[in-house]
Amino acid sequence: MQFDPTDGTIGPECEINRDDAHSGYYDMLNGTLVVLFRNSEGITLQAGGRIFALDGTCPIEHRITDSECVFTVGNDLEIRYPFPPDWETLSWDPTPHVEREDFDFGLHIANVMSDPERTALLRANL
């Protein structure tokens, strides 16, 4: 699957500009497509029809309430979604070093963007 950040489409036939290569990840959070990618301009998050330049000025948070996960980007985006079902069996997973963020894309994004070392790895070779 390929992602075209100019129009937000994902699919096998997407037309992308090979001169401005992008790399990244995407997942659905409660029906909302969330895409984290980097290109020559930096790290970008696209979600809920909005595009956010992740240059360190836009706070990203993930929190857990009694019944759900809440992923927020500044005051502009909030996505509420149920706990990932894999969290229930996490203690039984035989994979070394498996963590909750391996099953929750919102938590993964928040953790990466709040960790200077992990963010630097994303920004490397831009």
Steps between C-alpha positions, in 0.01 A plus 500: 500500500614852426398832654471822300529790747382754244144364503501254792431188294634159585499217255698282264451738205584832668701735284791634702783732412811280511721812522356584842507161667296452813523231760277439792228303670125507518216343695134553576402637841126453549430550129740793457796448268819617675818529295844588637755563227814688417604669181758758402315763706491310829268281704128531431187356655181479299180408682133585484545703182763720663874524447742583782869585461667330795774753558487492880245781537188281491446291815395138449348310788361156568305431814295216637163556661285241676355372174714615206819648359510868401750627241529878462701734281502847653148637531418407141450124505364247748440136417339272756525127445460176694795330663681284245388139555860379507558687825306224679751233398815711515636314804470172306678624187827307452656780293798655681457864601140525375325812631155655482609744231562204269121456489385864530605739222385807694716404796791422266483846337477677837794302639722556196426873478564551874837323489779717352713199403218324315392822331858561388501158334192603300657830401831338396582527132217740414 
